[in-house]
Amino acid sequence: MEGRGNVQTHQRSRRPRIRAAAAKRVIQQQLRDDGVRVGLVPAREINDKATEYLHDHPEVWREAMERARQMDDEEEAKKARRRKIREPMVTPDLPERNS
């Protein structure tokens, strides 16, 4: 099919977002634990701290990669179920009406 990426391309594009989201959740929780209202912290500051956190904690990368693989497996299973050939629906013949 034209214009659609394969699963590997999709998987690679999803992984950075999952890693970033995981790191942002950790940073946001740290801020909450410190009594800071997360909504008042500029997004740029949270993103910068999340990037730094990712560099310092490689286990987050591994967890995110595993989560991306799980999501891809789930997506493939869903697609396989949709592709499964089903028996066509047959409606019973209705008797003709005499008006």
Chimera marker file (.cmm) of the C-alpha trace (Angstrom):
<marker_set name="trace">
<marker id="1" x="0.000" y="0.000" z="0.000" r="1" g="1" b="0" radius="0.5"/>
<marker id="2" x="1.257" y="3.400" z="-0.931" r="1" g="1" b="0" radius="0.5"/>
<marker id="3" x="1.858" y="6.004" z="1.752" r="1" g="1" b="0" radius="0.5"/>
<marker id="4" x="1.810" y="3.692" z="4.733" r="1" g="1" b="0" radius="0.5"/>
<marker id="5" x="4.887" y="2.858" z="6.745" r="1" g="1" b="0" radius="0.5"/>
<marker id="6" x="5.701" y="-0.651" z="7.763" r="1" g="1" b="0" radius="0.5"/>
<marker id="7" x="5.493" y="-1.878" z="11.341" r="1" g="1" b="0" radius="0.5"/>
<marker id="8" x="9.193" y="-1.305" z="12.006" r="1" g="1" b="0" radius="0.5"/>
<marker id="9" x="8.987" y="2.317" z="10.896" r="1" g="1" b="0" radius="0.5"/>
<marker id="10" x="5.904" y="2.843" z="13.043" r="1" g="1" b="0" radius="0.5"/>
<marker id="11" x="7.570" y="1.098" z="15.962" r="1" g="1" b="0" radius="0.5"/>
<marker id="12" x="10.679" y="3.283" z="15.691" r="1" g="1" b="0" radius="0.5"/>
<marker id="13" x="8.602" y="6.464" z="15.605" r="1" g="1" b="0" radius="0.5"/>
<marker id="14" x="6.627" y="5.393" z="18.674" r="1" g="1" b="0" radius="0.5"/>
<marker id="15" x="9.605" y="4.559" z="20.889" r="1" g="1" b="0" radius="0.5"/>
<marker id="16" x="10.964" y="8.077" z="21.438" r="1" g="1" b="0" radius="0.5"/>
<marker id="17" x="7.511" y="9.277" z="22.448" r="1" g="1" b="0" radius="0.5"/>
<marker id="18" x="7.102" y="6.435" z="24.940" r="1" g="1" b="0" radius="0.5"/>
<marker id="19" x="10.523" y="7.125" z="26.453" r="1" g="1" b="0" radius="0.5"/>
<marker id="20" x="9.811" y="10.837" z="26.726" r="1" g="1" b="0" radius="0.5"/>
<marker id="21" x="6.389" y="10.235" z="28.257" r="1" g="1" b="0" radius="0.5"/>
<marker id="22" x="7.811" y="7.818" z="30.829" r="1" g="1" b="0" radius="0.5"/>
<marker id="23" x="10.520" y="10.289" z="31.840" r="1" g="1" b="0" radius="0.5"/>
<marker id="24" x="8.031" y="13.167" z="32.001" r="1" g="1" b="0" radius="0.5"/>
<marker id="25" x="5.762" y="11.167" z="34.323" r="1" g="1" b="0" radius="0.5"/>
<marker id="26" x="8.718" y="10.517" z="36.646" r="1" g="1" b="0" radius="0.5"/>
<marker id="27" x="9.708" y="14.203" z="36.682" r="1" g="1" b="0" radius="0.5"/>
<marker id="28" x="6.118" y="15.319" z="37.239" r="1" g="1" b="0" radius="0.5"/>
<marker id="29" x="5.783" y="12.927" z="40.176" r="1" g="1" b="0" radius="0.5"/>
<marker id="30" x="9.058" y="14.211" z="41.644" r="1" g="1" b="0" radius="0.5"/>
<marker id="31" x="7.732" y="17.763" z="41.373" r="1" g="1" b="0" radius="0.5"/>
<marker id="32" x="4.477" y="16.764" z="43.073" r="1" g="1" b="0" radius="0.5"/>
<marker id="33" x="6.432" y="15.020" z="45.831" r="1" g="1" b="0" radius="0.5"/>
<marker id="34" x="8.320" y="18.292" z="46.357" r="1" g="1" b="0" radius="0.5"/>
<marker id="35" x="5.004" y="20.131" z="46.727" r="1" g="1" b="0" radius="0.5"/>
<marker id="36" x="5.180" y="21.882" z="43.365" r="1" g="1" b="0" radius="0.5"/>
<marker id="37" x="2.043" y="22.354" z="41.274" r="1" g="1" b="0" radius="0.5"/>
<marker id="38" x="2.993" y="20.716" z="37.986" r="1" g="1" b="0" radius="0.5"/>
<marker id="39" x="0.581" y="22.869" z="35.999" r="1" g="1" b="0" radius="0.5"/>
<marker id="40" x="2.570" y="25.969" z="36.970" r="1" g="1" b="0" radius="0.5"/>
<marker id="41" x="5.905" y="24.577" z="35.773" r="1" g="1" b="0" radius="0.5"/>
<marker id="42" x="6.763" y="25.495" z="32.159" r="1" g="1" b="0" radius="0.5"/>
<marker id="43" x="6.637" y="22.500" z="29.817" r="1" g="1" b="0" radius="0.5"/>
<marker id="44" x="10.125" y="23.309" z="28.580" r="1" g="1" b="0" radius="0.5"/>
<marker id="45" x="11.526" y="22.941" z="32.100" r="1" g="1" b="0" radius="0.5"/>
<marker id="46" x="9.811" y="19.558" z="32.543" r="1" g="1" b="0" radius="0.5"/>
<marker id="47" x="11.063" y="18.400" z="29.138" r="1" g="1" b="0" radius="0.5"/>
<marker id="48" x="14.624" y="19.501" z="29.917" r="1" g="1" b="0" radius="0.5"/>
<marker id="49" x="14.552" y="17.662" z="33.244" r="1" g="1" b="0" radius="0.5"/>
<marker id="50" x="13.048" y="14.592" z="31.552" r="1" g="1" b="0" radius="0.5"/>
<marker id="51" x="15.825" y="14.556" z="28.948" r="1" g="1" b="0" radius="0.5"/>
<marker id="52" x="18.426" y="14.785" z="31.692" r="1" g="1" b="0" radius="0.5"/>
<marker id="53" x="16.649" y="12.021" z="33.597" r="1" g="1" b="0" radius="0.5"/>
<marker id="54" x="16.750" y="9.749" z="30.522" r="1" g="1" b="0" radius="0.5"/>
<marker id="55" x="20.503" y="10.252" z="30.197" r="1" g="1" b="0" radius="0.5"/>
<marker id="56" x="21.016" y="9.368" z="33.859" r="1" g="1" b="0" radius="0.5"/>
<marker id="57" x="18.630" y="6.380" z="33.972" r="1" g="1" b="0" radius="0.5"/>
<marker id="58" x="19.127" y="3.919" z="31.082" r="1" g="1" b="0" radius="0.5"/>
<marker id="59" x="16.611" y="1.498" z="32.634" r="1" g="1" b="0" radius="0.5"/>
<marker id="60" x="13.838" y="3.873" z="31.534" r="1" g="1" b="0" radius="0.5"/>
<marker id="61" x="14.994" y="3.364" z="27.954" r="1" g="1" b="0" radius="0.5"/>
<marker id="62" x="14.817" y="-0.413" z="28.347" r="1" g="1" b="0" radius="0.5"/>
<marker id="63" x="11.358" y="-0.293" z="29.947" r="1" g="1" b="0" radius="0.5"/>
<marker id="64" x="10.086" y="2.009" z="27.208" r="1" g="1" b="0" radius="0.5"/>
<marker id="65" x="11.464" y="-0.259" z="24.501" r="1" g="1" b="0" radius="0.5"/>
<marker id="66" x="9.721" y="-3.246" z="26.080" r="1" g="1" b="0" radius="0.5"/>
<marker id="67" x="6.460" y="-1.287" z="26.315" r="1" g="1" b="0" radius="0.5"/>
<marker id="68" x="6.762" y="-0.274" z="22.644" r="1" g="1" b="0" radius="0.5"/>
<marker id="69" x="7.261" y="-3.935" z="21.690" r="1" g="1" b="0" radius="0.5"/>
<marker id="70" x="4.193" y="-4.918" z="23.714" r="1" g="1" b="0" radius="0.5"/>
<marker id="71" x="2.122" y="-2.218" z="22.045" r="1" g="1" b="0" radius="0.5"/>
<marker id="72" x="3.283" y="-3.353" z="18.617" r="1" g="1" b="0" radius="0.5"/>
<marker id="73" x="2.456" y="-6.985" z="19.426" r="1" g="1" b="0" radius="0.5"/>
<marker id="74" x="-1.014" y="-5.970" z="20.600" r="1" g="1" b="0" radius="0.5"/>
<marker id="75" x="-1.539" y="-3.907" z="17.456" r="1" g="1" b="0" radius="0.5"/>
<marker id="76" x="-0.433" y="-6.774" z="15.217" r="1" g="1" b="0" radius="0.5"/>
<marker id="77" x="-2.776" y="-9.187" z="17.025" r="1" g="1" b="0" radius="0.5"/>
<marker id="78" x="-5.644" y="-6.736" z="16.554" r="1" g="1" b="0" radius="0.5"/>
<marker id="79" x="-4.863" y="-6.411" z="12.832" r="1" g="1" b="0" radius="0.5"/>
<marker id="80" x="-4.661" y="-10.193" z="12.474" r="1" g="1" b="0" radius="0.5"/>
<marker id="81" x="-8.109" y="-10.548" z="14.046" r="1" g="1" b="0" radius="0.5"/>
<marker id="82" x="-9.509" y="-7.974" z="11.619" r="1" g="1" b="0" radius="0.5"/>
<marker id="83" x="-7.933" y="-9.750" z="8.637" r="1" g="1" b="0" radius="0.5"/>
<marker id="84" x="-9.371" y="-13.078" z="9.666" r="1" g="1" b="0" radius="0.5"/>
<marker id="85" x="-11.790" y="-14.313" z="7.021" r="1" g="1" b="0" radius="0.5"/>
<marker id="86" x="-15.290" y="-14.647" z="8.347" r="1" g="1" b="0" radius="0.5"/>
<marker id="87" x="-18.229" y="-16.557" z="7.000" r="1" g="1" b="0" radius="0.5"/>
<marker id="88" x="-20.509" y="-14.254" z="5.031" r="1" g="1" b="0" radius="0.5"/>
<marker id="89" x="-23.771" y="-13.396" z="6.702" r="1" g="1" b="0" radius="0.5"/>
<marker id="90" x="-26.771" y="-14.970" z="5.008" r="1" g="1" b="0" radius="0.5"/>
<marker id="91" x="-30.225" y="-13.622" z="5.606" r="1" g="1" b="0" radius="0.5"/>
<marker id="92" x="-33.160" y="-15.979" z="5.354" r="1" g="1" b="0" radius="0.5"/>
<marker id="93" x="-35.490" y="-15.614" z="2.420" r="1" g="1" b="0" radius="0.5"/>
<marker id="94" x="-38.607" y="-13.794" z="3.483" r="1" g="1" b="0" radius="0.5"/>
<marker id="95" x="-41.999" y="-14.864" z="2.166" r="1" g="1" b="0" radius="0.5"/>
<marker id="96" x="-43.509" y="-12.503" z="-0.335" r="1" g="1" b="0" radius="0.5"/>
<marker id="97" x="-46.275" y="-10.242" z="0.909" r="1" g="1" b="0" radius="0.5"/>
<marker id="98" x="-49.608" y="-10.209" z="-0.829" r="1" g="1" b="0" radius="0.5"/>
<marker id="99" x="-50.919" y="-6.692" z="-0.585" r="1" g="1" b="0" radius="0.5"/>
<link id1="1" id2="2" r="1" g="1" b="0" radius="0.2"/>
<link id1="2" id2="3" r="1" g="1" b="0" radius="0.2"/>
<link id1="3" id2="4" r="1" g="1" b="0" radius="0.2"/>
<link id1="4" id2="5" r="1" g="1" b="0" radius="0.2"/>
<link id1="5" id2="6" r="1" g="1" b="0" radius="0.2"/>
<link id1="6" id2="7" r="1" g="1" b="0" radius="0.2"/>
<link id1="7" id2="8" r="1" g="1" b="0" radius="0.2"/>
<link id1="8" id2="9" r="1" g="1" b="0" radius="0.2"/>
<link id1="9" id2="10" r="1" g="1" b="0" radius="0.2"/>
<link id1="10" id2="11" r="1" g="1" b="0" radius="0.2"/>
<link id1="11" id2="12" r="1" g="1" b="0" radius="0.2"/>
<link id1="12" id2="13" r="1" g="1" b="0" radius="0.2"/>
<link id1="13" id2="14" r="1" g="1" b="0" radius="0.2"/>
<link id1="14" id2="15" r="1" g="1" b="0" radius="0.2"/>
<link id1="15" id2="16" r="1" g="1" b="0" radius="0.2"/>
<link id1="16" id2="17" r="1" g="1" b="0" radius="0.2"/>
<link id1="17" id2="18" r="1" g="1" b="0" radius="0.2"/>
<link id1="18" id2="19" r="1" g="1" b="0" radius="0.2"/>
<link id1="19" id2="20" r="1" g="1" b="0" radius="0.2"/>
<link id1="20" id2="21" r="1" g="1" b="0" radius="0.2"/>
<link id1="21" id2="22" r="1" g="1" b="0" radius="0.2"/>
<link id1="22" id2="23" r="1" g="1" b="0" radius="0.2"/>
<link id1="23" id2="24" r="1" g="1" b="0" radius="0.2"/>
<link id1="24" id2="25" r="1" g="1" b="0" radius="0.2"/>
<link id1="25" id2="26" r="1" g="1" b="0" radius="0.2"/>
<link id1="26" id2="27" r="1" g="1" b="0" radius="0.2"/>
<link id1="27" id2="28" r="1" g="1" b="0" radius="0.2"/>
<link id1="28" id2="29" r="1" g="1" b="0" radius="0.2"/>
<link id1="29" id2="30" r="1" g="1" b="0" radius="0.2"/>
<link id1="30" id2="31" r="1" g="1" b="0" radius="0.2"/>
<link id1="31" id2="32" r="1" g="1" b="0" radius="0.2"/>
<link id1="32" id2="33" r="1" g="1" b="0" radius="0.2"/>
<link id1="33" id2="34" r="1" g="1" b="0" radius="0.2"/>
<link id1="34" id2="35" r="1" g="1" b="0" radius="0.2"/>
<link id1="35" id2="36" r="1" g="1" b="0" radius="0.2"/>
<link id1="36" id2="37" r="1" g="1" b="0" radius="0.2"/>
<link id1="37" id2="38" r="1" g="1" b="0" radius="0.2"/>
<link id1="38" id2="39" r="1" g="1" b="0" radius="0.2"/>
<link id1="39" id2="40" r="1" g="1" b="0" radius="0.2"/>
<link id1="40" id2="41" r="1" g="1" b="0" radius="0.2"/>
<link id1="41" id2="42" r="1" g="1" b="0" radius="0.2"/>
<link id1="42" id2="43" r="1" g="1" b="0" radius="0.2"/>
<link id1="43" id2="44" r="1" g="1" b="0" radius="0.2"/>
<link id1="44" id2="45" r="1" g="1" b="0" radius="0.2"/>
<link id1="45" id2="46" r="1" g="1" b="0" radius="0.2"/>
<link id1="46" id2="47" r="1" g="1" b="0" radius="0.2"/>
<link id1="47" id2="48" r="1" g="1" b="0" radius="0.2"/>
<link id1="48" id2="49" r="1" g="1" b="0" radius="0.2"/>
<link id1="49" id2="50" r="1" g="1" b="0" radius="0.2"/>
<link id1="50" id2="51" r="1" g="1" b="0" radius="0.2"/>
<link id1="51" id2="52" r="1" g="1" b="0" radius="0.2"/>
<link id1="52" id2="53" r="1" g="1" b="0" radius="0.2"/>
<link id1="53" id2="54" r="1" g="1" b="0" radius="0.2"/>
<link id1="54" id2="55" r="1" g="1" b="0" radius="0.2"/>
<link id1="55" id2="56" r="1" g="1" b="0" radius="0.2"/>
<link id1="56" id2="57" r="1" g="1" b="0" radius="0.2"/>
<link id1="57" id2="58" r="1" g="1" b="0" radius="0.2"/>
<link id1="58" id2="59" r="1" g="1" b="0" radius="0.2"/>
<link id1="59" id2="60" r="1" g="1" b="0" radius="0.2"/>
<link id1="60" id2="61" r="1" g="1" b="0" radius="0.2"/>
<link id1="61" id2="62" r="1" g="1" b="0" radius="0.2"/>
<link id1="62" id2="63" r="1" g="1" b="0" radius="0.2"/>
<link id1="63" id2="64" r="1" g="1" b="0" radius="0.2"/>
<link id1="64" id2="65" r="1" g="1" b="0" radius="0.2"/>
<link id1="65" id2="66" r="1" g="1" b="0" radius="0.2"/>
<link id1="66" id2="67" r="1" g="1" b="0" radius="0.2"/>
<link id1="67" id2="68" r="1" g="1" b="0" radius="0.2"/>
<link id1="68" id2="69" r="1" g="1" b="0" radius="0.2"/>
<link id1="69" id2="70" r="1" g="1" b="0" radius="0.2"/>
<link id1="70" id2="71" r="1" g="1" b="0" radius="0.2"/>
<link id1="71" id2="72" r="1" g="1" b="0" radius="0.2"/>
<link id1="72" id2="73" r="1" g="1" b="0" radius="0.2"/>
<link id1="73" id2="74" r="1" g="1" b="0" radius="0.2"/>
<link id1="74" id2="75" r="1" g="1" b="0" radius="0.2"/>
<link id1="75" id2="76" r="1" g="1" b="0" radius="0.2"/>
<link id1="76" id2="77" r="1" g="1" b="0" radius="0.2"/>
<link id1="77" id2="78" r="1" g="1" b="0" radius="0.2"/>
<link id1="78" id2="79" r="1" g="1" b="0" radius="0.2"/>
<link id1="79" id2="80" r="1" g="1" b="0" radius="0.2"/>
<link id1="80" id2="81" r="1" g="1" b="0" radius="0.2"/>
<link id1="81" id2="82" r="1" g="1" b="0" radius="0.2"/>
<link id1="82" id2="83" r="1" g="1" b="0" radius="0.2"/>
<link id1="83" id2="84" r="1" g="1" b="0" radius="0.2"/>
<link id1="84" id2="85" r="1" g="1" b="0" radius="0.2"/>
<link id1="85" id2="86" r="1" g="1" b="0" radius="0.2"/>
<link id1="86" id2="87" r="1" g="1" b="0" radius="0.2"/>
<link id1="87" id2="88" r="1" g="1" b="0" radius="0.2"/>
<link id1="88" id2="89" r="1" g="1" b="0" radius="0.2"/>
<link id1="89" id2="90" r="1" g="1" b="0" radius="0.2"/>
<link id1="90" id2="91" r="1" g="1" b="0" radius="0.2"/>
<link id1="91" id2="92" r="1" g="1" b="0" radius="0.2"/>
<link id1="92" id2="93" r="1" g="1" b="0" radius="0.2"/>
<link id1="93" id2="94" r="1" g="1" b="0" radius="0.2"/>
<link id1="94" id2="95" r="1" g="1" b="0" radius="0.2"/>
<link id1="95" id2="96" r="1" g="1" b="0" radius="0.2"/>
<link id1="96" id2="97" r="1" g="1" b="0" radius="0.2"/>
<link id1="97" id2="98" r="1" g="1" b="0" radius="0.2"/>
<link id1="98" id2="99" r="1" g="1" b="0" radius="0.2"/>
</marker_set>
